[in-house]
């Protein structure tokens, strides 16, 4: 009887940490938020939801077996890069074995996360989603050299010589608002976007407000700069801005810097041209920008805060 009780206790704790790993993708440590996010993913695609949960479990398990710091493990910090990597490889690779590559990638992402944490610990700057970005890019590029990897048709290398900017299309702010946050998890379904906003507001209202403002900033900036409507309202300029504003304005703002809401907005704004330039840079390789604009913009402002503490 006691053995069963301990089993259920450990199982519940493991699942709770795994759900936190999912919520940490949006810089949140909250079991309920993680469950809502998992629901948002699953109503778009059940297989995608399964991959998200298994990826977080794999990252958590590697942290547990590897003897990671208990506090770090309980926060879900070894799960979020695994979640993103698992989702990305599941979506961007095809074939009967692409789910295996997704889960193996999730395992490697946990090890890379630990490695990057060690390399950057003295800088005082968080690694964010860099392990996911590097691992996903390298894995997708491997497909050009090994027949076991098959790229999705959505990733097509294009020549810059033949590139044409198309700014025609319909304005749809509803899609732009909810697709922006949905694209954090590669989703473009309005109901999923609504659930994701609920998950963020559930964790803390300031996080939800930062997410909404970040998305609004991205929409306005990309429209003002003359971006492609199809990309803008699909949310492809919004998700990096959302993550950046949450990071700079709230999560990594423990001292409540007086101008953080301004710097957070500027940082979110900066992700728009960053996303455009990185996408252009990667166009000949057919690679997505992923969350690199978020990482670069957040690093710039968190590093600046070391010298300019009031921002």
URNOR-V216726 format. One record per helix or strand. SS is the DSSP state (2 for helix, 1 for strand). FROM is the first residue (numbers start at 1). TO is the last residue. If there is no record, write none. Layout:
SS;FROM;TO + SS;FROM;TO
This chain:
2;2;26 + 2;31;44 + 2;46;65 + 2;70;74 + 2;80;92 + 1;93;94 + 2;98;120 + 2;130;142 + 1;150;151 + 2;160;162 + 2;173;185 + 2;190;203 + 2;205;224 + 2;229;232 + 2;238;251 + 2;260;285 + 2;292;307
